[in-house]
């Protein structure tokens, strides 16, 4: 029995020894592969984190570009400071912002939560970076550290001047806040250190790791390589990992470059424990032992078990990869939805909001998730809400997308031109049955209207130039004839004043034609100090015959102590004449037109009011368009108010129109007086 058992035991021990030998070699090979893959994954994660910081830096450049654009449109210093304050408030890392246009004054704002004294600490660096950015338009300038110790060591000044020669903007950024968003810093199995170009460690750095990185060790070599722009990997022993507070296991040290400053990259250093790999190894060893025991009992069963486990491990790895890929695609989809300029609302079967993207949340509020469809659009008009609700119902009933195009509806608290799409999901995902997509086309419609208006103005300008050229010659002939008649009559004749009035009016028409030509070929106006009261009386005298003919009374009301107005007298007179003529034409027989001039805080106002039929509300925005008229064919050209609008613009004034159908119209021209 012993003789029979002994060979079996020897064979079993040999098989077990062979199994251990083969298992050990396989384990060693897998260990190296696992270490390499672990290091590559960690390195990839760190490079993604570094790219995230670089994107943050790029966002800073975009914010400076945006700030420059907003400041370029700001009309006052107060508005400019308000724009800068808004940007500094949005980003917690923005402490101080400077802006300067050319050699003009510097606009300075400090964030409300900025540390005391940061403005004085960084003022010299801000001035220097403003000068550097102005010398290199379109390039993002980054300063070195403003201080060598304390929190200020991580203050950096970013500056940019747009290529289109807008204002130069600079900002003091607390890079410690930016670096604090690195996800690796919250990993319990890793220690992080960020070393800048001067060898200083950031506040997010592990103190012990930062100390080793600055000493003469293999870690300092990794840091130097990263600051030269190269990524590198090495392994460190279990004792060193324990000293850093990591599990007692071999760790991987990885350093990648972090590009922030222009002169040299920073170093992002991570020491990650491989305890998870070793735990996995122990599990594998236990499985091998169990497999060996099973082989000793039944070799075939053990082989089948090993093969089955091999397939299971392969399937598990594939599932992990698929899960990671799905998570990546999900994150990408969420980011795309959050950054598209359209509203996306996810609704459940019972019409409750289950998700909303950033664009729509900013307009409806972040608290609408979980609310009903009606509660989400609580500021919308009832009729408009019913239209969209029917659209969603049709989409769910037909299981096909439904759309509303170019609808002027009030869903967001104001009327807008919207494309509304209800898209049912072919396969219900979690608690989402239908997606409601809102495309706001209001700004696009506004741009189209501006383009159409610009085309009208170009056409009107070209036509005005042709008319001015054709009318100018007969006017010159008429003036010559009047001058000839005046020379025959002499200065003492009774008709001499009338002939002189005719010459003056011909000259005024000639100047008006020249102004129409100047619309195509702009020329500077001739500004002088004028009395508005005298101008109103002069217009009344000129149009008295016209008013009497149409049985309309003209009244002049000039306020007391009216200051003089510095403007082109011919253009001012033409503005008032055109407005009064329109007012006379709008009145019925027995009507009245009032010409008023009065002072207003910071300016002068001329009002032309009539008690005529008024202007319908639907066409009030069109009355200043060229060739638009409500008169019968042959009775109006549609250029009178258009000319008024152009002359008012040339005077740097503003025109307002108040009209009530059936009661009358008031045209108001406002000049700012300094």
Order of alpha helices (4+ residues) and beta strands (2+ residues): alpha-alpha-beta-beta-alpha-beta-beta-beta-alpha-beta-alpha-alpha-beta-alpha-beta-beta-alpha-alpha-beta-beta-alpha-alpha-alpha-beta-beta-beta-alpha-alpha-beta-alpha-beta-beta-alpha-beta-beta-alpha-beta-beta
